Amino acid sequence: LPRSFVPVAVIRCVTNYQIIPGKGQWETATLERADQGLAPLLTALHRPNQTRPAGTFCSDLVVLPPQFVLVGKDGQAIWPALPVTGCGLVQGEVLGALAALPWQKVSVRLVIKV
């Protein structure tokens, strides 16, 4: 993440399942935006990747990293690289900062009926 880039918002798409009255259960894609409280996320994104100490065992656990973009005041969107642990997982500080953002629903799209 370039230090010169100053984001004003974070945007993500969250998939879920929802019962739509009169239409049944659907997989949905919800576009969410957060435009306040970004400082902890930016601090977490500037953390260096950790290295794995020799002899450290990493589990075979696979975790999909969160998908989001940062939007600058000029509308430019950046998909940031996420700092990882020595085992290649996204650092907890990033995940915690994302979870703590005040997300606001922008739109919901029906993807497929379940």
N, C-alpha and C positions, 0 to 999 in steps of 0.2 A: 504494500500500500504506500504510494508516494506520500511523503510528509506534506507536500504542497497541496494535495487533494483534500478539500474540506467538505465532507458530506453534510447534507442537510436532512437526509432521510435514509431509511433502510426499507427495502421492499422484499417481500418473500411470498411464495405461494405454498399454501399448506393443503395437503389432501386429507380428506376425512370421509366418513360415511354419514349420511343424514337422511332422515325420513322427511319427504316432501309431501305435505297434505294433498291427497288426491292423486299422487303420482308414484307413491311407494318409496323404497329405499334406493338412494343413489350415491355413487362416489362423487364427491364434490371437490372442486379446486377453489380455494379461497385466497384472493389476493389481499395481503395485509401490508400496512405501512406504519412505520414509526418515525416520528420527526422530532422527538424530544428525548432527552436522557441518553444521548449517543456517546458521551464521553467514556463511560466504562468499556463499551464495546471497542472504541477506537484504541484505548489503552491496551486492551487484550489483543487486538489485531497487530499491534506493534511489538508484541513479545517475540523473542527469538524462538526458533525451533529448538527443542531439547534434543540432546544426544543420548543414545542408549549406552549406559555403562557396560563395560565388558562383563560377560557372564550373566547379564540380566535376561530373564526369560520373558518373552512376550506371548500372550495367549493368541489363539487363532480367531479370536473375536473380530468380526468385521462390523464396523459401524459406518453407515452412510453419513458423510458430513452434511451439515445444514447448507441449504442452497439459498443464497440471498445476494442482493446487489446493494451497493452504496450509491446514492444519487447526490451529485454535487449541485451547487446553486445554479450552475449553467445547464443543468439537465443531463450532464454526462453521467453514465452509470458505469461503475467498476465492480467486477466480480473479484473480490479480494482473495488472495492466498491466505489460508488459515494456518496459524502456527500449530505444530503438532508436538506430541510427547515423543519420548525416545522410542516408543513402540508404534509410532505413526498414527495415533489417534488425535483428534482435535483436542486441544487443551481445554480443560474444564473452565478456565476463566472466560473463554470465548463463548462456550455453551451457556454459562451462567449469565453473562451479559446479554446475550440474545434473548434468553428466557425472561429477563427482567424488563425488557423494553415495553413501553405502553403501546402495544399493537392495536391498530384500528382497522376494522374490516373495510375494504374498498369495494370488493365485488365478490360474488359467488357464482361459479359456473358449474352446471351439471355436466359430469364427464360421461358416466355410463350407469345404466340402471343395474342394480344388483339383484 
